[in-house]
Amino acid sequence: MKTQPVLTAVSLFDIHYPKVDKRTFAAALDFLQRNKVGLFILGGDNLDCEAISHHTKNKPKYRPEGRMKQDLDGFRRDILVQVEKLLPKTCIKVWLTGNHEAWADQLLEEQPELDGLLDFPGYLGLEASGWLVKPQGGHYRHGHLKYLHGDVLTGGQNAPRRALDTYVESVVFGHFHAFSSATKVLPHSAKYKWQAWSTGCVGKTDASYLKSRATGWLNGFGVTEFYGRNFSHYPVTVFNGRFAYGGKLYGRA
């Protein structure tokens, strides 16, 4: 019997650069280096954008001169370049815009004279490097699975249930910095089944604005294996920079 080819997809959500958890990102790079990845997704809030956030308006401490350019240059150097050199040339690369990147649009509403200067995908040269760029609220579908950032959803730990009620299809998303899942089966037909997964973050889990409050945030990312249009999805939790997958240990302690 002929073996059906499997496409491996990796999805990283909520890097929040420069507030990235370096050990989690390094563990993800280790996976990219040791596996052939056919689909790679940066799932939104890839940049933290603190320097242009409405939360830091009139707070010059968080808006030093040249900060946004430093963050963009650093993201290209520390994230994009490291990822791109490990991906096969045939790999599909997707950039989802999260609510943090969309703060640029909010700033343009107040300062339209900046139009054309806050095009982050353009500055990073994403399309020129072969990335598919999706706007805020957009998604990317491969086979029977949809990837989205998740900022259009509500509900915290119940967000997967909201996702199934909203989209009535299988989805993977970030935004909530935590792992959870839900399933949906139509009562009149067991033929149709869907599942939704909320994914942990690659950014730090101790954000300063939380003021040391306890959260359910976890570091990690998603691995999906597609066989035709069908798939198996695996949420990967990274603990202290390490995780196990398929009988192999990744990352460094």
C-alpha positions as CSV (number, residue, x, y, z in Angstrom):
1,M,0.0,0.0,0.0
2,K,1.3,3.4,-1.0
3,T,2.3,5.6,2.0
4,Q,0.5,9.0,2.1
5,P,3.0,11.9,2.5
6,V,2.8,13.9,5.7
7,L,3.2,17.6,5.9
8,T,4.5,19.0,9.3
9,A,3.3,22.4,10.3
10,V,4.6,24.5,13.2
11,S,2.7,27.5,14.6
12,L,4.2,30.0,17.0
13,F,1.9,32.5,18.7
14,D,2.4,35.6,20.9
15,I,6.2,36.0,20.7
16,H,5.7,39.6,21.8
17,Y,9.2,40.6,20.7
18,P,11.3,41.9,22.4
19,K,9.6,40.2,25.4
20,V,10.3,36.8,24.0
21,D,11.0,33.8,26.2
22,K,14.4,32.9,24.7
23,R,14.5,29.3,25.9
24,T,11.1,28.6,24.4
25,F,12.1,30.1,21.1
26,A,15.4,28.2,21.1
27,A,13.5,25.0,21.7
28,A,11.2,25.7,18.7
29,L,14.3,26.4,16.6
30,D,15.7,23.1,17.7
31,F,12.6,21.4,16.4
32,L,12.8,23.3,13.0
33,Q,16.4,22.3,12.6
34,R,15.7,18.6,13.2
35,N,12.5,18.2,11.3
36,K,11.4,19.0,7.7
37,V,8.6,21.6,8.2
38,G,6.3,22.3,5.2
39,L,4.2,25.0,6.8
40,F,5.3,27.6,9.3
41,I,3.0,30.2,10.9
42,L,3.8,33.2,13.0
43,G,0.4,33.5,14.6
44,G,0.1,37.1,15.6
45,D,1.4,39.4,18.4
46,N,4.7,38.6,16.9
47,L,5.8,42.1,18.0
48,D,4.8,43.6,21.3
49,C,4.7,47.1,20.0
50,E,4.8,48.7,23.5
51,A,6.3,51.9,22.0
52,I,3.1,52.6,20.1
53,S,0.5,51.1,22.4
54,H,-2.4,53.1,23.6
55,H,-1.6,51.7,27.0
56,T,1.7,53.7,27.1
57,K,0.4,56.9,25.7
58,N,1.8,59.9,27.6
59,K,4.3,57.5,29.3
60,P,7.7,58.5,27.8
61,K,9.4,55.8,29.9
62,Y,8.0,53.2,27.5
63,R,8.5,55.2,24.4
64,P,12.2,56.1,24.1
65,E,13.4,57.6,20.9
66,G,13.8,55.1,18.1
67,R,12.3,52.2,20.1
68,M,9.9,50.9,17.4
69,K,12.7,50.7,14.8
70,Q,14.9,48.9,17.3
71,D,12.2,46.4,17.9
72,L,11.6,45.8,14.2
73,D,15.3,45.5,13.4
74,G,15.7,43.1,16.4
75,F,12.8,41.0,15.3
76,R,14.2,40.6,11.9
77,R,17.7,39.7,13.3
78,D,16.7,37.5,16.2
79,I,13.5,35.9,15.0
80,L,13.0,36.1,11.2
81,V,16.5,35.4,10.1
82,Q,16.9,32.5,12.6
83,V,13.6,30.9,11.4
84,E,14.1,31.4,7.7
85,K,17.6,29.8,7.6
86,L,16.1,26.6,9.0
87,L,13.0,26.3,6.8
88,P,13.1,24.5,3.5
89,K,12.7,26.7,0.4
90,T,9.4,25.0,-0.3
91,C,8.0,25.8,3.1
92,I,4.8,27.8,3.2
93,K,5.4,30.8,5.5
94,V,2.4,32.7,7.0
95,W,2.3,35.9,9.0
96,L,-0.9,36.5,11.0
97,T,-1.4,40.1,12.2
98,G,-2.4,40.2,15.9
99,N,-4.0,43.0,17.9
100,H,-0.6,44.3,19.1
101,E,0.6,44.8,15.5
102,A,-2.8,46.4,14.8
103,W,-2.0,49.2,17.3
104,A,-0.2,50.8,14.3
105,D,-3.5,51.3,12.6
106,Q,-4.9,52.9,15.8
107,L,-2.0,55.3,15.9
108,L,-2.6,56.2,12.2
109,E,-6.2,57.2,13.1
110,E,-4.8,59.8,15.5
111,Q,-1.8,60.7,13.3
112,P,-2.6,60.1,9.7
113,E,0.6,62.0,8.7
114,L,2.4,58.8,9.5
115,D,0.6,56.8,6.9
116,G,3.1,54.7,4.9
117,L,5.7,54.7,7.7
118,L,4.1,52.0,10.0
119,D,3.9,49.1,7.5
120,F,5.6,46.4,9.6
121,P,5.4,43.6,7.0
122,G,6.8,46.0,4.4
123,Y,9.6,47.1,6.7
124,L,10.5,43.5,7.5
125,G,10.3,42.6,3.8
126,L,8.0,39.7,4.4
127,E,6.2,39.5,1.1
128,A,9.6,39.9,-0.7
129,S,10.8,36.9,1.3
130,G,7.8,34.8,0.3
131,W,5.6,35.2,3.4
132,L,1.8,35.3,3.1
133,V,0.6,38.2,5.2
134,K,-2.9,38.2,6.7
135,P,-4.5,41.3,8.2
136,Q,-5.9,41.5,11.8
137,G,-8.9,39.2,12.0
138,G,-7.7,37.2,9.0
139,H,-6.8,33.5,9.0
140,Y,-5.0,30.9,7.0
141,R,-6.6,27.5,6.2
142,H,-4.7,24.4,5.3
143,G,-6.8,21.3,4.7
144,H,-9.6,21.0,7.3
145,L,-7.8,23.3,9.8
146,K,-8.0,27.1,10.2
147,Y,-5.3,29.1,12.0
148,L,-6.1,32.6,13.4
149,H,-4.7,34.9,16.1
150,G,-7.7,34.7,18.4
151,D,-8.2,38.3,19.3
152,V,-11.7,38.1,17.7
153,L,-12.7,35.6,20.4
154,T,-13.6,36.0,24.0
155,G,-14.0,33.7,27.0
156,G,-10.5,32.9,28.3
157,Q,-10.3,29.2,29.0
158,N,-13.7,28.9,27.3
159,A,-12.4,30.5,24.1
160,P,-12.2,27.1,22.2
161,R,-15.9,26.6,22.8
162,R,-16.6,30.1,21.5
163,A,-14.3,29.4,18.5
164,L,-16.3,26.3,17.6
165,D,-19.6,28.1,18.0
166,T,-18.4,31.0,15.8
167,Y,-16.6,29.1,13.0
168,V,-18.1,25.6,13.1
169,E,-14.8,24.2,11.9
170,S,-11.5,23.1,13.5
171,V,-9.3,26.0,14.5
172,V,-6.0,26.7,16.2
173,F,-5.3,30.1,17.7
174,G,-3.3,32.0,20.3
175,H,-3.9,35.4,22.0
176,F,-4.8,33.8,25.4
177,H,-1.3,32.5,26.2
178,A,-2.7,29.3,27.5
179,F,-3.5,25.8,26.4
180,S,-7.1,24.6,26.3
181,S,-9.4,22.7,23.8
182,A,-13.0,21.9,23.1
183,T,-14.9,19.6,20.7
184,K,-18.1,20.0,18.8
185,V,-20.3,17.2,17.2
186,L,-23.6,17.9,15.5
187,P,-26.4,16.1,17.4
188,H,-28.1,14.9,14.3
189,S,-24.9,13.5,12.6
190,A,-21.7,12.0,14.0
191,K,-20.1,12.4,10.6
192,Y,-19.1,16.0,11.3
193,K,-16.7,16.6,14.3
194,W,-14.5,19.6,15.0
195,Q,-12.0,20.6,17.6
196,A,-10.5,23.9,18.6
197,W,-7.2,24.5,20.4
198,S,-5.9,27.6,22.3
199,T,-2.1,27.7,22.2
200,G,0.5,28.8,24.7
201,C,2.8,31.7,24.0
202,V,6.5,32.1,23.0
203,G,6.6,35.4,24.9
204,K,7.4,35.8,28.5
205,T,4.7,34.6,30.9
206,D,5.6,37.3,33.6
207,A,4.5,40.5,31.9
208,S,5.3,43.5,34.0
209,Y,1.7,44.9,33.8
210,L,0.4,41.8,35.6
211,K,2.4,42.9,38.7
212,S,3.2,39.3,39.7
213,R,-0.4,38.1,39.6
214,A,-0.8,34.4,39.1
215,T,-2.0,33.4,35.6
216,G,-2.6,30.2,33.6
217,W,-0.1,31.3,31.0
218,L,2.2,28.6,29.6
219,N,5.1,28.7,27.1
220,G,4.7,26.5,24.0
221,F,3.6,26.2,20.4
222,G,1.7,23.9,18.1
223,V,2.7,21.1,15.8
224,T,0.3,19.8,13.2
225,E,0.8,16.8,10.9
226,F,-1.4,16.9,7.7
227,Y,-2.1,13.8,5.6
228,G,-4.1,15.1,2.7
229,R,-6.7,17.5,4.1
230,N,-7.0,15.6,7.4
231,F,-4.6,16.3,10.3
232,S,-3.4,15.5,13.8
233,H,-2.7,18.5,16.0
234,Y,-0.3,18.4,19.0
235,P,-0.1,21.2,21.5
236,V,3.5,21.4,22.7
237,T,4.2,22.7,26.2
238,V,7.8,23.9,26.7
239,F,8.9,23.8,30.3
240,N,12.3,25.3,31.4
241,G,13.3,25.3,27.7
242,R,12.7,21.7,26.9
243,F,9.9,19.4,25.5
244,A,9.6,15.9,24.2
245,Y,7.9,15.0,20.9
246,G,7.8,11.8,19.0
247,G,10.2,10.1,21.4
248,K,12.9,12.8,21.0
249,L,13.9,15.5,23.5
250,Y,14.3,19.1,22.3
251,G,15.8,22.3,23.7
252,R,18.3,22.8,26.4
253,A,17.9,22.9,30.2
